[in-house]
Amino acid sequence: MKRNLLVFGLLATAACGSVFAQSKINGAGRLMLDSYLTQNSGRKAPAKDIIKSMIVTLNEGASREAVEEIGAEIYSDFGDILIVGLPLSRAEELAALDAVKSVEFGNKNRVYMDIARENTGVDDLHSGSAEGINNVSYTGKGVVVGLFDSGLDPNHAAFRNSDGSSRVNAVFVTRDGKKDEAYTTPEAISAFDTEDNTATHGTHVLGIIAGSRGVEGRFTQQGKNGVQNGEIPYYGVAPEADIIVGCGDFYDEEILRGVDQVVKHAKGMGKPAVVNLSLGSNVGPHDPNSATSKTLDRLAEDAIICISAGNEGDHNIAVQKNFTGRSTTLNTFISPTTAPGAALLYNAEFWANNDEPFALDLVLYNKATGKIIEKRTINNMEGRTFTWNSSNCPGLKTYFAAGAQVYVSSNIDPNTGRYYVRMQNSLQATSSGSVLFGVNIKGQQGNSVNGYVSALGLGYYSQDYAQFTNEGVTGYALGTPDGSINEMATGKKVISVGAYVSRSNSVQFIGNGSYAGNGTRNDIADFSSYGTTSDGRSLPLICAPGAQIVSAVSRYSTEYADAYSKEAIPAISNSFSRISPYYPMQGTSMSSPFVAGTVALWLQAWPQMSSEDCIRIMTETAKQDNYTNTNDVLKRRRWGNGKIDPVAGLKEAIRLSASIEGVSADDTEKNLLVSALGNRLYEVCYVGAEGMSVDVYNLQGAKVMSTSTEGDTMELDAASLAGGIYVMAVTTDAGTVSRKLAVK
């Protein structure tokens, strides 16, 4: 993932543009814009203007015409929310339009199977051997799976049919400020290599969702000695689903454009779709009324969207304070999790629960003297910005490395109606952490503030995590992981996914060495994020396997960085005249595609299943065990509704499909579910039937039992029968279905 944020230049308080226009631009966009303008202010020949993608929310009753009239190019249209391309220097002109409610840009996101399939029953769904599904195989056939990610290798063996033809129907690339690139023919797709040859995250994620079965190669596998030759066992949850790939830049606006393309293409194919987003950010309002959340919820009306919960469940990156009684202050420090003097580059945001501004003091605190040595108060700047650096803060010059700065904007967000302060800071202490940077917030009685911090780094992960901490100082608050939930996963119609450990043993490589796992098998993964949204919903919704998951990785990434040698991997294929490697990874980036693949199996059974239907099925059929029912209250919240149960969810999808659509003679095999309850007691369900009769025959053709019911479900007591094989005939108004019944 390329990081090209325009920040941390020589910055000054912006003096250009109207306050009215500034107040409509979000904090991240305001900081990016002012950085760009400042960099060009002293030049005789300004740098070439940058075309920037922006999310525009229109006022009620306004049309897109006013936006088009100033020359903005419409990339995606969601009604009152548009994604447009416009020169960055004209962002204020766009924001000043009467038709425009808000302009958002600049928020950058980051990326966050054999054992997993076996443990959850997915293998049995593939084979049709799961109890109660009547030997019908569920593999995602007839369903579209899509994603937006980075490092996609769409021609990997994991995304091909057995004859070598591609299962990928389209590839869309969305770049900041550029028109979409679309590859929609077999020839174009086969000629596409990757949008980023330094990354492989998206290939791994897609392999978990829908990696093909039957790929020949060399591999190691738990329970088998040595290197095996044959069909690689590391295939996906929906191995026969159609695939649509979205990839590109990780700004909110590009992600939304990419998902929009995937959903539109799936609709054009006339097939149900599920889309995975294993990416996100920790800062933001965590509010379903944000422009990004509202857009994802609208996209979820046409496709089911699964989003990773985040990998910061063991980092103190959140703070929360209810201002009650005498307690109307929130004081905390922002420090690296490693050495006190480590370089720290991060975003931080503080959000009120309403539109009432709070006073926030930037402070430098000297631990040796126990006193604040520098302070600057930030009130509502209505979208303007302020830079605290060595020119106006002697303490930063004395106690921090050259270039230290705190870059701040504050405003009332037009979409959520909540006041916030946003920072982009670059700090490195030179005094072994004896002088600390922090904030002192003074709130109003009855209000509350939530704070979030996210370190920025090169590549996928930061070298030094930023955290809220009290540094042992009385009156300062320690941060918490409770609030680490991915900002992008906070909509009402999307499915947020946490991770648990399905494999705790190491994964052996073909050559020497292994990929070592950690955690307790079947328990929550330490990194799995959680938290509460602004409207009081506790997330994640569900958890799935996300530790040591082996899946496809990009051939181009391995060639570029030599990250995975041909021996230091658990599997490799040379099929179709190319190298296709496999490698283990862990994170909620892996658990979310597992859920997306499971949803594809459910959509195969019930193509009309809506996002609301899927969420209801997922929560009502979730598994509970000794790990999910822990006495640790915070840990229990990390589980959401529990562990996803692919088999129980599929049965419920079949049941709901039949009950809504009515009994169909075409679905007689699918509609009959038979489950053993123990002690020769069986549940017989013909989904959607208003009544049914059941006759049991021995192998000589003699009827040995007969019963009936007025509903669609009954218990059949076979205690009077001798052990053996019988034939059960179930008759409804849709006809008669016969099934073998093994009585033990």
HELIX and SHEET records of a PDB file:
HELIX    1   1 VAL A   19  GLN A   22  1                                   4    
HELIX    2   2 GLY A   27  SER A   41  1                                  15    
HELIX    3   3 GLU A   65  GLU A   69  1                                   5    
HELIX    4   4 LEU A   88  ARG A   90  5                                   3    
HELIX    5   5 ALA A   91  ALA A   95  1                                   5    
HELIX    6   6 ASP A  114  THR A  120  1                                   7    
HELIX    7   7 VAL A  122  SER A  127  1                                   6    
HELIX    8   8 ALA A  157  PHE A  159  5                                   3    
HELIX    9   9 PRO A  186  ALA A  191  1                                   6    
HELIX   10  10 HIS A  201  ALA A  210  1                                  10    
HELIX   11  11 ASP A  252  MET A  269  1                                  18    
HELIX   12  12 ALA A  291  LEU A  299  1                                   9    
HELIX   13  13 PRO A  394  TYR A  399  1                                   6    
HELIX   14  14 GLU A  487  ALA A  489  5                                   3    
HELIX   15  15 ARG A  555  ALA A  561  1                                   7    
HELIX   16  16 SER A  575  SER A  577  5                                   3    
HELIX   17  17 THR A  588  ALA A  605  1                                  18    
HELIX   18  18 SER A  611  THR A  621  1                                  11    
HELIX   19  19 VAL A  633  ARG A  638  1                                   6    
HELIX   20  20 PRO A  646  GLU A  661  1                                  16    
HELIX   21  21 ALA A  665  ASP A  667  5                                   3    
HELIX   22  22 THR A  668  ASN A  671  1                                   4    
SHEET    1   A 4 GLU A  73  ASP A  77  0                                        
SHEET    2   A 4 ILE A  81  PRO A  87 -1                                        
SHEET    3   A 4 ILE A  51  LEU A  58 -1                                        
SHEET    4   A 4 VAL A 100  GLU A 104 -1                                        
SHEET    1   B 2 ARG A 110  VAL A 111  0                                        
SHEET    2   B 2 LEU A 279  GLY A 280 -1                                        
SHEET    1   C 8 GLU A 181  TYR A 183  0                                        
SHEET    2   C 8 VAL A 168  THR A 174 -1                                        
SHEET    3   C 8 ASP A 242  GLY A 248  1                                        
SHEET    4   C 8 VAL A 144  ASP A 149  1                                        
SHEET    5   C 8 ALA A 273  LEU A 277  1                                        
SHEET    6   C 8 ILE A 304  SER A 308  1                                        
SHEET    7   C 8 ILE A 495  TYR A 500  1                                        
SHEET    8   C 8 ILE A 542  PRO A 545  1                                        
SHEET    1   D 5 GLN A 228  GLU A 231  0                                        
SHEET    2   D 5 GLU A 216  PHE A 219 -1                                        
SHEET    3   D 5 ALA A 571  SER A 573 -1                                        
SHEET    4   D 5 SER A 580  MET A 585 -1                                        
SHEET    5   D 5 ILE A 549  ALA A 552 -1                                        
SHEET    1   E 6 ALA A 318  ASN A 322  0                                        
SHEET    2   E 6 SER A 448  ALA A 455 -1                                        
SHEET    3   E 6 LEU A 344  ALA A 352 -1                                        
SHEET    4   E 6 TYR A 419  LEU A 427 -1                                        
SHEET    5   E 6 GLN A 405  ILE A 412 -1                                        
SHEET    6   E 6 THR A 385  ASN A 389 -1                                        
SHEET    1   F 5 LYS A 371  ILE A 378  0                                        
SHEET    2   F 5 ALA A 359  ASN A 366 -1                                        
SHEET    3   F 5 VAL A 435  LYS A 442 -1                                        
SHEET    4   F 5 THR A 329  PRO A 336 -1                                        
SHEET    5   F 5 ALA A 466  THR A 469 -1                                        
SHEET    1   G 2 VAL A 507  GLN A 508  0                                        
SHEET    2   G 2 SER A 514  TYR A 515 -1                                        
SHEET    1   H 2 GLY A 531  THR A 532  0                                        
SHEET    2   H 2 SER A 538  LEU A 539 -1                                        
SHEET    1   I 3 LEU A 672  GLY A 678  0                                        
SHEET    2   I 3 LEU A 681  TYR A 686 -1                                        
SHEET    3   I 3 THR A 713  ASP A 717 -1                                        
SHEET    1   J 4 LYS A 703  THR A 709  0                                        
SHEET    2   J 4 MET A 692  TYR A 697 -1                                        
SHEET    3   J 4 GLY A 724  THR A 732 -1                                        
SHEET    4   J 4 GLY A 735  VAL A 743 -1                                        
END                                                                             
